[in-house]
């Protein structure tokens, strides 16, 4: 065999140290969006399942037995035996009509209208927050301001002070507006009063606005029944096993309930009709 000094590596093909031998045979992992029902295997545990949910930086996988486990997004997954990096799915571009939470057709680029003189009153902060969550876009387009009262015991005096007119009307949403209730007597008195033609009082049958949220959204078949003499919200929290010692606990409970509401579909139909009726009343020319 003749040795050529210029051929340092002979038939062995080159300097094995000229490249990173640790990564020479590794396959670059492709980035893949973690879309629902995508089947992947987590390398560290061997857990294989379909994507069912993205929560922050975690992806939840469900295997064929119904077991669900969460893993951090990123590297460490396989698809068909090939390494992938899971990433957040890109937000889908809206197609066709876009609707607001209330079901109305969204108006792109529309600025909020200057507030009308007319008003909608609701009983409390929770009522106002729920109305804003579902009808907020509509109210801004129409220029309608929603204000909350601390109950409606003084509603007649509030209406007298506001002094509504045909161009400056008042709509009122009342809890527990059922025959024979205190609320129904107050509503009747307002309707018979001096400003009855420029005021509309409507309501729902629920003891509190919390009940207007469909119980199924909280995993319930029905809202618990609370005995008379027990403050209703405290009683609800206690029945559900939620903290209920002070007002901060009640506020957290409401945020938990409100967090389940994304659109009109999460509310009882009897409330939907009443709010729409009020908006129509105060915006009618």
Secondary structure, DSSP 8 states (H G I E B T S, - for coil): ----TT-TTGGG-S-TTSS-TTTTT----EEEE--TT-EEEETTT--EEEEEEEETTEEEEE-TTS-EEEEESEEEEEETTEEEEEE--------S--B-TTS-B--TT-------S-EEEESSHHHHHHHHHHHHHHHHHHT-EEEE-S-STTHHHHHHHHT-BTTB-EEEEETT--TTSHHHHHHHHHHHSTTGGGEEEEE-S-SSGGGGB-GGGGT-SS-----TTS-HHHHHHHHTT---SSHHHHHHHHHHHHTT--SGGGB-HHHHHHHHHHHHHHH--
